[in-house]
Amino acid sequence: MRGDPQYDDTRVDCLPVDDTVVPGHSHGSIQGLQSACGSHTFKGCAIAGPRGTKYDRRLIWDGYSMIPYLVIGRGRLSRHVQHYLALEAVEFEHWDRTSEVSLEHALAGVRTALLLISDDAVESVLDRYARQQPPLWVHCSGCVTTPLAESAHPLMLFGEELYDIDTYRRVPFITESGRRPFSDLFPELRNPHATVEPDLKPIYHALCSLGGNFTTMLWQKVFAESEATLGVDRTMFFPYLEQVARNLTTCKTPLTGPLVRGDDKTVEHHLRALSGDPFEAVYRAFVSAYRSDSALRAS
Ligand SMILES: NC(=O)c1ccc[n+]([C@@H]2O[C@H](COP(=O)([O-])OP(=O)(O)OC[C@H]3O[C@@H](n4cnc5c(N)ncnc54)[C@H](OP(=O)(O)O)[C@@H]3O)[C@@H](O)[C@H]2O)c1
């Protein structure tokens, strides 16, 4: 007779094929489940969750067939990763702080837990939940490094707009050297990937911010001032912006302008025009960096 599983967040019941119920295996460990079921003719078990939820009864056939990914978090990267996995038809579950089941419960039967939450919260969540294996824990911070999880930083911007599958497939992932390779972390994906030394992750991530976030801030300033101060629609700047990006990837000497030409009077005019603006200090910092960085001057 098949019994009714215990529906709570902390215990699971095992339903071997002989229809008996093995109640109350401790939750969260597939290895634990398997050994607990060792005395049965065991081909499958169900992890029971609150009735009516998607965790109601999750089958783990042969003791090993696991859900490939649990995507944790509901921020920007989480939305993109869920979209990418769906486009690739890779199975995943999702959990965030508003979910009706506990994280311990959601982790059961999962092969890889993708921890896509704020950098500052990554280590405390890992400290609480990632001391048992499986699942394999992976976070996507470009800066954090910890023995409690692998890391794979997607070298791309993820905002509100979702991308198409070709864009996602081109996203490079940066993992840590000396740790598990990208193919272990995402066996279903074929993205380009590279490794960096864990000690170098802060400078790697600082470079990402300089190149991505700070150029975005600069262009946001340009667009805003163009419309508010000059009365020129921002779209007039789009071809200029596109050529800046194109020259950076195609030209050996992409930098032009008064600094390269040595037009110091023009630079002084610019600084006077920006006087009192928060970006006056930004402009001065760029002038200083250019003049003290011989590699930049040579390129
Ligand atoms: N966005 C990008 O372009 C990008 C690119 C590469 C890598 N990453 C990495 O991806 C990760 C997520 O970044 P994001 O841009 O997606 O951030 P985000 O949009 O700001 O979202 C952060 C999420 O973290 C959740 N969170 C914070 N503390 C938590 C905790 N203690 N427990 C559970 N959830 C918690 C928040 O949940 P609530 O909503 O419940 O507050 C929020 O949904 C970070 O490690 C980041 O470095 C992001």
The ligand as a Gaussian input file, in Angstrom:
#p B3LYP/6-31G(d) Opt

LIG

0 1
 N       23.805000      42.102000     -13.579000
 C       24.980000      41.909000     -14.187000
 O       25.260000      42.544000     -15.224000
 C       25.946000      40.870000     -13.663000
 C       26.996000      40.472000     -14.513000
 C       27.883000      39.498000     -14.065000
 C       27.763000      38.973000     -12.794000
 N       26.746000      39.392000     -11.977000
 C       26.659000      38.792000     -10.631000
 O       25.391000      38.219000     -10.462000
 C       25.022000      38.276000      -9.070000
 C       23.646000      38.928000      -8.973000
 O       23.741000      40.227000      -9.518000
 P       22.440000      40.976000     -10.085000
 O       22.924000      42.077000     -10.958000
 O       21.467000      39.998000     -10.605000
 O       21.887000      41.615000      -8.737000
 P       20.465000      42.273000      -8.439000
 O       19.696000      42.496000      -9.704000
 O       20.725000      43.461000      -7.565000
 O       19.711000      41.164000      -7.586000
 C       20.258000      40.747000      -6.379000
 C       19.332000      39.723000      -5.795000
 O       20.000000      39.185000      -4.648000
 C       18.991000      38.833000      -3.735000
 N       19.561000      38.725000      -2.400000
 C       20.313000      39.634000      -1.745000
 N       20.656000      39.152000      -0.525000
 C       20.093000      37.914000      -0.428000
 C       20.065000      36.906000       0.579000
 N       20.716000      37.081000       1.752000
 N       19.389000      35.765000       0.339000
 C       18.734000      35.590000      -0.832000
 N       18.713000      36.495000      -1.842000
 C       19.381000      37.653000      -1.620000
 C       17.981000      39.941000      -3.833000
 O       16.783000      39.390000      -3.402000
 P       15.477000      40.286000      -3.048000
 O       14.942000      40.717000      -4.389000
 O       14.599000      39.317000      -2.340000
 O       15.967000      41.433000      -2.213000
 C       17.994000      40.262000      -5.330000
 O       16.965000      39.581000      -6.010000
 C       26.130000      39.044000      -8.361000
 O       27.047000      38.156000      -7.800000
 C       26.788000      39.821000      -9.508000
 O       28.154000      40.132000      -9.245000
 C       25.837000      40.326000     -12.383000

